[in-house]
């Protein structure tokens, strides 16, 4: 019988409400610099995710 392992994880919370977990990160992985882009920003996002709490659409783009 195998036992399930739990891995400690960090969360990035919604920058609008501060309550919704929008990204889960494995602390053992390599860091990939990302930028969160707020709604109505002039910056372009590559991906979008919606906060499950406040329903705001948050953009995500790699940092250059």
PyMOL Python script that loads the backbone (N, CA, C, O; Angstrom):
from pymol import cmd

cmd.read_pdbstr("""\
ATOM      1  N   UNK A   1       0.839  -1.171   0.000  1.00  0.00           N
ATOM      2  CA  UNK A   1       0.000   0.000   0.000  1.00  0.00           C
ATOM      3  C   UNK A   1       0.888   1.240   0.000  1.00  0.00           C
ATOM      4  O   UNK A   1       1.766   1.377   0.852  1.00  0.00           O
ATOM      5  N   UNK A   2       0.663   2.137  -0.948  1.00  0.00           N
ATOM      6  CA  UNK A   2       1.480   3.354  -1.014  1.00  0.00           C
ATOM      7  C   UNK A   2       0.751   4.496  -0.321  1.00  0.00           C
ATOM      8  O   UNK A   2      -0.476   4.585  -0.342  1.00  0.00           O
ATOM      9  N   UNK A   3       1.531   5.351   0.283  1.00  0.00           N
ATOM     10  CA  UNK A   3       0.957   6.499   0.973  1.00  0.00           C
ATOM     11  C   UNK A   3       1.047   7.718   0.072  1.00  0.00           C
ATOM     12  O   UNK A   3       2.020   7.900  -0.660  1.00  0.00           O
ATOM     13  N   UNK A   4       0.028   8.540   0.137  1.00  0.00           N
ATOM     14  CA  UNK A   4       0.015   9.760  -0.672  1.00  0.00           C
ATOM     15  C   UNK A   4       0.892  10.813  -0.001  1.00  0.00           C
ATOM     16  O   UNK A   4       0.793  11.048   1.203  1.00  0.00           O
ATOM     17  N   UNK A   5       1.744  11.438  -0.795  1.00  0.00           N
ATOM     18  CA  UNK A   5       2.612  12.502  -0.291  1.00  0.00           C
ATOM     19  C   UNK A   5       1.988  13.843  -0.570  1.00  0.00           C
ATOM     20  O   UNK A   5       1.431  14.065  -1.645  1.00  0.00           O
ATOM     21  N   UNK A   6       2.074  14.725   0.376  1.00  0.00           N
ATOM     22  CA  UNK A   6       1.610  16.090   0.140  1.00  0.00           C
ATOM     23  C   UNK A   6       2.836  16.966  -0.016  1.00  0.00           C
ATOM     24  O   UNK A   6       3.820  16.817   0.709  1.00  0.00           O
ATOM     25  N   UNK A   7       2.767  17.865  -0.953  1.00  0.00           N
ATOM     26  CA  UNK A   7       3.879  18.758  -1.249  1.00  0.00           C
ATOM     27  C   UNK A   7       3.475  20.158  -0.813  1.00  0.00           C
ATOM     28  O   UNK A   7       2.381  20.629  -1.126  1.00  0.00           O
ATOM     29  N   UNK A   8       4.368  20.814  -0.091  1.00  0.00           N
ATOM     30  CA  UNK A   8       4.090  22.195   0.314  1.00  0.00           C
ATOM     31  C   UNK A   8       3.996  23.074  -0.918  1.00  0.00           C
ATOM     32  O   UNK A   8       4.829  22.981  -1.819  1.00  0.00           O
ATOM     33  N   UNK A   9       2.989  23.922  -0.959  1.00  0.00           N
ATOM     34  CA  UNK A   9       2.781  24.756  -2.132  1.00  0.00           C
ATOM     35  C   UNK A   9       2.542  26.193  -1.710  1.00  0.00           C
ATOM     36  O   UNK A   9       1.958  26.458  -0.660  1.00  0.00           O
ATOM     37  N   UNK A  10       2.995  27.102  -2.531  1.00  0.00           N
ATOM     38  CA  UNK A  10       2.768  28.521  -2.324  1.00  0.00           C
ATOM     39  C   UNK A  10       1.694  28.968  -3.304  1.00  0.00           C
ATOM     40  O   UNK A  10       1.552  28.407  -4.391  1.00  0.00           O
ATOM     41  N   UNK A  11       0.957  29.966  -2.911  1.00  0.00           N
ATOM     42  CA  UNK A  11      -0.109  30.485  -3.752  1.00  0.00           C
ATOM     43  C   UNK A  11       0.135  31.956  -4.054  1.00  0.00           C
ATOM     44  O   UNK A  11       0.670  32.692  -3.225  1.00  0.00           O
ATOM     45  N   UNK A  12      -0.261  32.370  -5.240  1.00  0.00           N
ATOM     46  CA  UNK A  12      -0.322  33.778  -5.602  1.00  0.00           C
ATOM     47  C   UNK A  12      -1.790  34.151  -5.519  1.00  0.00           C
ATOM     48  O   UNK A  12      -2.635  33.539  -6.172  1.00  0.00           O
ATOM     49  N   UNK A  13      -2.086  35.159  -4.715  1.00  0.00           N
ATOM     50  CA  UNK A  13      -3.467  35.564  -4.510  1.00  0.00           C
ATOM     51  C   UNK A  13      -3.841  36.682  -5.469  1.00  0.00           C
ATOM     52  O   UNK A  13      -2.973  37.389  -5.982  1.00  0.00           O
ATOM     53  N   UNK A  14      -5.120  36.834  -5.704  1.00  0.00           N
ATOM     54  CA  UNK A  14      -5.657  37.849  -6.599  1.00  0.00           C
ATOM     55  C   UNK A  14      -5.217  39.239  -6.139  1.00  0.00           C
ATOM     56  O   UNK A  14      -5.391  39.577  -4.968  1.00  0.00           O
ATOM     57  N   UNK A  15      -4.651  40.048  -7.032  1.00  0.00           N
ATOM     58  CA  UNK A  15      -4.216  41.392  -6.640  1.00  0.00           C
ATOM     59  C   UNK A  15      -5.378  42.366  -6.437  1.00  0.00           C
ATOM     60  O   UNK A  15      -5.180  43.463  -5.913  1.00  0.00           O
ATOM     61  N   UNK A  16      -6.583  41.977  -6.845  1.00  0.00           N
ATOM     62  CA  UNK A  16      -7.758  42.840  -6.685  1.00  0.00           C
ATOM     63  C   UNK A  16      -8.380  42.642  -5.300  1.00  0.00           C
ATOM     64  O   UNK A  16      -8.512  43.597  -4.534  1.00  0.00           O
ATOM     65  N   UNK A  17      -8.759  41.407  -4.985  1.00  0.00           N
ATOM     66  CA  UNK A  17      -9.464  41.147  -3.716  1.00  0.00           C
ATOM     67  C   UNK A  17      -8.550  40.595  -2.630  1.00  0.00           C
ATOM     68  O   UNK A  17      -8.859  40.719  -1.445  1.00  0.00           O
ATOM     69  N   UNK A  18      -7.423  39.983  -3.015  1.00  0.00           N
ATOM     70  CA  UNK A  18      -6.494  39.420  -2.041  1.00  0.00           C
ATOM     71  C   UNK A  18      -6.949  38.110  -1.429  1.00  0.00           C
ATOM     72  O   UNK A  18      -6.290  37.601  -0.522  1.00  0.00           O
ATOM     73  N   UNK A  19      -8.054  37.550  -1.894  1.00  0.00           N
ATOM     74  CA  UNK A  19      -8.594  36.320  -1.305  1.00  0.00           C
ATOM     75  C   UNK A  19      -8.525  35.126  -2.237  1.00  0.00           C
ATOM     76  O   UNK A  19      -8.274  34.010  -1.783  1.00  0.00           O
ATOM     77  N   UNK A  20      -8.741  35.331  -3.528  1.00  0.00           N
ATOM     78  CA  UNK A  20      -8.768  34.226  -4.481  1.00  0.00           C
ATOM     79  C   UNK A  20      -7.372  33.736  -4.815  1.00  0.00           C
ATOM     80  O   UNK A  20      -6.474  34.533  -5.086  1.00  0.00           O
ATOM     81  N   UNK A  21      -7.190  32.418  -4.795  1.00  0.00           N
ATOM     82  CA  UNK A  21      -5.906  31.815  -5.179  1.00  0.00           C
ATOM     83  C   UNK A  21      -5.916  31.664  -6.690  1.00  0.00           C
ATOM     84  O   UNK A  21      -6.716  30.906  -7.237  1.00  0.00           O
ATOM     85  N   UNK A  22      -5.020  32.392  -7.370  1.00  0.00           N
ATOM     86  CA  UNK A  22      -5.049  32.342  -8.828  1.00  0.00           C
ATOM     87  C   UNK A  22      -3.951  31.472  -9.424  1.00  0.00           C
ATOM     88  O   UNK A  22      -4.114  30.951 -10.528  1.00  0.00           O
ATOM     89  N   UNK A  23      -2.837  31.304  -8.720  1.00  0.00           N
ATOM     90  CA  UNK A  23      -1.743  30.469  -9.222  1.00  0.00           C
ATOM     91  C   UNK A  23      -1.178  29.669  -8.055  1.00  0.00           C
ATOM     92  O   UNK A  23      -0.968  30.206  -6.967  1.00  0.00           O
ATOM     93  N   UNK A  24      -0.935  28.383  -8.288  1.00  0.00           N
ATOM     94  CA  UNK A  24      -0.304  27.533  -7.300  1.00  0.00           C
ATOM     95  C   UNK A  24       1.111  27.234  -7.787  1.00  0.00           C
ATOM     96  O   UNK A  24       1.312  26.887  -8.951  1.00  0.00           O
ATOM     97  N   UNK A  25       2.085  27.368  -6.897  1.00  0.00           N
ATOM     98  CA  UNK A  25       3.481  27.174  -7.279  1.00  0.00           C
ATOM     99  C   UNK A  25       4.102  26.072  -6.436  1.00  0.00           C
ATOM    100  O   UNK A  25       3.896  26.014  -5.224  1.00  0.00           O
ATOM    101  N   UNK A  26       4.856  25.208  -7.080  1.00  0.00           N
ATOM    102  CA  UNK A  26       5.627  24.194  -6.384  1.00  0.00           C
ATOM    103  C   UNK A  26       6.958  24.836  -5.978  1.00  0.00           C
ATOM    104  O   UNK A  26       7.700  25.287  -6.850  1.00  0.00           O
ATOM    105  N   UNK A  27       7.281  24.891  -4.686  1.00  0.00           N
ATOM    106  CA  UNK A  27       8.502  25.578  -4.247  1.00  0.00           C
ATOM    107  C   UNK A  27       9.796  24.915  -4.726  1.00  0.00           C
ATOM    108  O   UNK A  27      10.851  25.548  -4.701  1.00  0.00           O
ATOM    109  N   UNK A  28       9.736  23.668  -5.157  1.00  0.00           N
ATOM    110  CA  UNK A  28      10.940  22.971  -5.630  1.00  0.00           C
ATOM    111  C   UNK A  28      11.230  23.204  -7.105  1.00  0.00           C
ATOM    112  O   UNK A  28      12.241  22.722  -7.615  1.00  0.00           O
ATOM    113  N   UNK A  29      10.371  23.928  -7.795  1.00  0.00           N
ATOM    114  CA  UNK A  29      10.565  24.153  -9.222  1.00  0.00           C
ATOM    115  C   UNK A  29      11.416  25.403  -9.462  1.00  0.00           C
ATOM    116  O   UNK A  29      11.627  26.213  -8.560  1.00  0.00           O
ATOM    117  N   UNK A  30      11.893  25.537 -10.686  1.00  0.00           N
ATOM    118  CA  UNK A  30      12.656  26.722 -11.058  1.00  0.00           C
ATOM    119  C   UNK A  30      11.725  27.921 -11.114  1.00  0.00           C
ATOM    120  O   UNK A  30      10.575  27.808 -11.539  1.00  0.00           O
ATOM    121  N   UNK A  31      12.226  29.067 -10.682  1.00  0.00           N
ATOM    122  CA  UNK A  31      11.416  30.280 -10.724  1.00  0.00           C
ATOM    123  C   UNK A  31      11.289  30.794 -12.151  1.00  0.00           C
ATOM    124  O   UNK A  31      12.281  30.923 -12.868  1.00  0.00           O
ATOM    125  N   UNK A  32      10.077  31.081 -12.545  1.00  0.00           N
ATOM    126  CA  UNK A  32       9.797  31.689 -13.830  1.00  0.00           C
ATOM    127  C   UNK A  32       9.194  33.053 -13.520  1.00  0.00           C
ATOM    128  O   UNK A  32       8.108  33.129 -12.946  1.00  0.00           O
ATOM    129  N   UNK A  33       9.880  34.132 -13.892  1.00  0.00           N
ATOM    130  CA  UNK A  33       9.359  35.455 -13.547  1.00  0.00           C
ATOM    131  C   UNK A  33       8.107  35.798 -14.350  1.00  0.00           C
ATOM    132  O   UNK A  33       8.133  35.854 -15.580  1.00  0.00           O
ATOM    133  N   UNK A  34       7.022  36.022 -13.634  1.00  0.00           N
ATOM    134  CA  UNK A  34       5.748  36.366 -14.252  1.00  0.00           C
ATOM    135  C   UNK A  34       5.296  37.739 -13.774  1.00  0.00           C
ATOM    136  O   UNK A  34       5.666  38.188 -12.690  1.00  0.00           O
ATOM    137  N   UNK A  35       4.506  38.382 -14.584  1.00  0.00           N
ATOM    138  CA  UNK A  35       3.926  39.676 -14.253  1.00  0.00           C
ATOM    139  C   UNK A  35       2.412  39.536 -14.275  1.00  0.00           C
ATOM    140  O   UNK A  35       1.844  38.993 -15.223  1.00  0.00           O
ATOM    141  N   UNK A  36       1.760  40.030 -13.221  1.00  0.00           N
ATOM    142  CA  UNK A  36       0.303  40.062 -13.188  1.00  0.00           C
ATOM    143  C   UNK A  36      -0.154  41.398 -13.741  1.00  0.00           C
ATOM    144  O   UNK A  36       0.362  42.448 -13.359  1.00  0.00           O
ATOM    145  N   UNK A  37      -1.117  41.355 -14.636  1.00  0.00           N
ATOM    146  CA  UNK A  37      -1.597  42.564 -15.293  1.00  0.00           C
ATOM    147  C   UNK A  37      -3.051  42.782 -14.878  1.00  0.00           C
ATOM    148  O   UNK A  37      -3.909  41.927 -15.097  1.00  0.00           O
ATOM    149  N   UNK A  38      -3.305  43.928 -14.284  1.00  0.00           N
ATOM    150  CA  UNK A  38      -4.637  44.243 -13.779  1.00  0.00           C
ATOM    151  C   UNK A  38      -5.595  44.572 -14.916  1.00  0.00           C
ATOM    152  O   UNK A  38      -5.170  44.973 -15.999  1.00  0.00           O
ATOM    153  N   UNK A  39      -6.895  44.401 -14.663  1.00  0.00           N
ATOM    154  CA  UNK A  39      -7.888  44.766 -15.685  1.00  0.00           C
ATOM    155  C   UNK A  39      -7.763  46.243 -16.064  1.00  0.00           C
ATOM    156  O   UNK A  39      -7.405  47.074 -15.229  1.00  0.00           O
ATOM    157  N   UNK A  40      -8.051  46.558 -17.290  1.00  0.00           N
ATOM    158  CA  UNK A  40      -8.002  47.914 -17.861  1.00  0.00           C
ATOM    159  C   UNK A  40      -6.589  48.479 -17.948  1.00  0.00           C
ATOM    160  O   UNK A  40      -6.419  49.686 -18.122  1.00  0.00           O
ATOM    161  N   UNK A  41      -5.575  47.627 -17.829  1.00  0.00           N
ATOM    162  CA  UNK A  41      -4.198  48.056 -18.003  1.00  0.00           C
ATOM    163  C   UNK A  41      -3.886  48.125 -19.495  1.00  0.00           C
ATOM    164  O   UNK A  41      -4.478  47.394 -20.290  1.00  0.00           O
ATOM    165  N   UNK A  42      -2.969  48.991 -19.870  1.00  0.00           N
ATOM    166  CA  UNK A  42      -2.575  49.106 -21.276  1.00  0.00           C
ATOM    167  C   UNK A  42      -1.573  48.033 -21.684  1.00  0.00           C
ATOM    168  O   UNK A  42      -1.321  47.843 -22.874  1.00  0.00           O
ATOM    169  N   UNK A  43      -0.997  47.325 -20.704  1.00  0.00           N
ATOM    170  CA  UNK A  43      -0.046  46.262 -21.003  1.00  0.00           C
ATOM    171  C   UNK A  43      -0.780  45.047 -21.546  1.00  0.00           C
ATOM    172  O   UNK A  43      -1.922  44.781 -21.170  1.00  0.00           O
ATOM    173  N   UNK A  44      -0.122  44.317 -22.427  1.00  0.00           N
ATOM    174  CA  UNK A  44      -0.704  43.131 -23.063  1.00  0.00           C
ATOM    175  C   UNK A  44      -0.370  41.892 -22.242  1.00  0.00           C
ATOM    176  O   UNK A  44       0.747  41.753 -21.743  1.00  0.00           O
ATOM    177  N   UNK A  45      -1.330  41.005 -22.105  1.00  0.00           N
ATOM    178  CA  UNK A  45      -1.134  39.748 -21.390  1.00  0.00           C
ATOM    179  C   UNK A  45      -1.089  38.596 -22.389  1.00  0.00           C
ATOM    180  O   UNK A  45      -1.708  38.651 -23.452  1.00  0.00           O
ATOM    181  N   UNK A  46      -0.350  37.562 -22.030  1.00  0.00           N
ATOM    182  CA  UNK A  46      -0.296  36.348 -22.856  1.00  0.00           C
ATOM    183  C   UNK A  46      -1.398  35.381 -22.468  1.00  0.00           C
ATOM    184  O   UNK A  46      -1.958  34.691 -23.319  1.00  0.00           O
ATOM    185  N   UNK A  47      -1.709  35.333 -21.172  1.00  0.00           N
ATOM    186  CA  UNK A  47      -2.736  34.439 -20.658  1.00  0.00           C
ATOM    187  C   UNK A  47      -3.646  35.219 -19.725  1.00  0.00           C
ATOM    188  O   UNK A  47      -3.265  36.263 -19.196  1.00  0.00           O
ATOM    189  N   UNK A  48      -4.850  34.702 -19.530  1.00  0.00           N
ATOM    190  CA  UNK A  48      -5.808  35.314 -18.608  1.00  0.00           C
ATOM    191  C   UNK A  48      -6.352  34.243 -17.679  1.00  0.00           C
ATOM    192  O   UNK A  48      -6.514  33.085 -18.063  1.00  0.00           O
ATOM    193  N   UNK A  49      -6.626  34.649 -16.465  1.00  0.00           N
ATOM    194  CA  UNK A  49      -7.243  33.763 -15.485  1.00  0.00           C
ATOM    195  C   UNK A  49      -8.281  34.581 -14.727  1.00  0.00           C
ATOM    196  O   UNK A  49      -8.102  35.782 -14.524  1.00  0.00           O
ATOM    197  N   UNK A  50      -9.353  33.940 -14.314  1.00  0.00           N
ATOM    198  CA  UNK A  50     -10.410  34.648 -13.604  1.00  0.00           C
ATOM    199  C   UNK A  50     -10.377  34.249 -12.133  1.00  0.00           C
ATOM    200  O   UNK A  50     -10.327  33.064 -11.803  1.00  0.00           O
ATOM    201  N   UNK A  51     -10.405  35.247 -11.254  1.00  0.00           N
ATOM    202  CA  UNK A  51     -10.442  35.007  -9.820  1.00  0.00           C
ATOM    203  C   UNK A  51     -11.782  34.368  -9.477  1.00  0.00           C
ATOM    204  O   UNK A  51     -12.830  34.842  -9.915  1.00  0.00           O
ATOM    205  N   UNK A  52     -11.749  33.300  -8.699  1.00  0.00           N
ATOM    206  CA  UNK A  52     -12.978  32.603  -8.333  1.00  0.00           C
ATOM    207  C   UNK A  52     -13.763  33.345  -7.255  1.00  0.00           C
ATOM    208  O   UNK A  52     -14.937  33.051  -7.034  1.00  0.00           O
ATOM    209  N   UNK A  53     -13.129  34.301  -6.587  1.00  0.00           N
ATOM    210  CA  UNK A  53     -13.813  35.033  -5.517  1.00  0.00           C
ATOM    211  C   UNK A  53     -14.474  36.298  -6.053  1.00  0.00           C
ATOM    212  O   UNK A  53     -15.688  36.463  -5.930  1.00  0.00           O
ATOM    213  N   UNK A  54     -13.674  37.202  -6.655  1.00  0.00           N
ATOM    214  CA  UNK A  54     -14.222  38.492  -7.102  1.00  0.00           C
ATOM    215  C   UNK A  54     -14.568  38.514  -8.587  1.00  0.00           C
ATOM    216  O   UNK A  54     -15.130  39.495  -9.075  1.00  0.00           O
ATOM    217  N   UNK A  55     -14.243  37.451  -9.307  1.00  0.00           N
ATOM    218  CA  UNK A  55     -14.539  37.301 -10.740  1.00  0.00           C
ATOM    219  C   UNK A  55     -13.780  38.280 -11.632  1.00  0.00           C
ATOM    220  O   UNK A  55     -14.162  38.468 -12.787  1.00  0.00           O
ATOM    221  N   UNK A  56     -12.724  38.905 -11.133  1.00  0.00           N
ATOM    222  CA  UNK A  56     -11.899  39.799 -11.958  1.00  0.00           C
ATOM    223  C   UNK A  56     -11.038  38.971 -12.899  1.00  0.00           C
ATOM    224  O   UNK A  56     -10.597  37.878 -12.544  1.00  0.00           O
ATOM    225  N   UNK A  57     -10.800  39.485 -14.083  1.00  0.00           N
ATOM    226  CA  UNK A  57      -9.954  38.811 -15.064  1.00  0.00           C
ATOM    227  C   UNK A  57      -8.553  39.377 -14.922  1.00  0.00           C
ATOM    228  O   UNK A  57      -8.345  40.571 -15.142  1.00  0.00           O
ATOM    229  N   UNK A  58      -7.593  38.545 -14.560  1.00  0.00           N
ATOM    230  CA  UNK A  58      -6.218  38.940 -14.317  1.00  0.00           C
ATOM    231  C   UNK A  58      -5.360  38.429 -15.473  1.00  0.00           C
ATOM    232  O   UNK A  58      -5.430  37.254 -15.834  1.00  0.00           O
ATOM    233  N   UNK A  59      -4.551  39.316 -16.050  1.00  0.00           N
ATOM    234  CA  UNK A  59      -3.645  38.920 -17.113  1.00  0.00           C
ATOM    235  C   UNK A  59      -2.327  38.421 -16.550  1.00  0.00           C
ATOM    236  O   UNK A  59      -1.896  38.849 -15.479  1.00  0.00           O
ATOM    237  N   UNK A  60      -1.693  37.518 -17.275  1.00  0.00           N
ATOM    238  CA  UNK A  60      -0.389  36.976 -16.887  1.00  0.00           C
ATOM    239  C   UNK A  60       0.526  37.059 -18.091  1.00  0.00           C
ATOM    240  O   UNK A  60       0.153  36.661 -19.195  1.00  0.00           O
ATOM    241  N   UNK A  61       1.728  37.579 -17.876  1.00  0.00           N
ATOM    242  CA  UNK A  61       2.726  37.675 -18.953  1.00  0.00           C
ATOM    243  C   UNK A  61       4.100  37.391 -18.378  1.00  0.00           C
ATOM    244  O   UNK A  61       4.347  37.680 -17.207  1.00  0.00           O
ATOM    245  N   UNK A  62       5.004  36.830 -19.176  1.00  0.00           N
ATOM    246  CA  UNK A  62       6.374  36.641 -18.691  1.00  0.00           C
ATOM    247  C   UNK A  62       7.076  37.975 -18.575  1.00  0.00           C
ATOM    248  O   UNK A  62       6.872  38.866 -19.399  1.00  0.00           O
ATOM    249  N   UNK A  63       7.908  38.115 -17.549  1.00  0.00           N
ATOM    250  CA  UNK A  63       8.702  39.352 -17.414  1.00  0.00           C
ATOM    251  C   UNK A  63       9.866  39.292 -18.387  1.00  0.00           C
ATOM    252  O   UNK A  63      10.452  38.234 -18.620  1.00  0.00           O
ATOM    253  N   UNK A  64      10.178  40.418 -18.935  1.00  0.00           N
ATOM    254  CA  UNK A  64      11.307  40.489 -19.875  1.00  0.00           C
ATOM    255  C   UNK A  64      12.519  41.030 -19.180  1.00  0.00           C
ATOM    256  O   UNK A  64      13.575  41.167 -19.798  1.00  0.00           O
TER     257      UNK A  64
END
""", "prot")
cmd.dss("prot")
cmd.show_as("cartoon", "prot")
cmd.util.cbc("prot")
cmd.orient("prot")
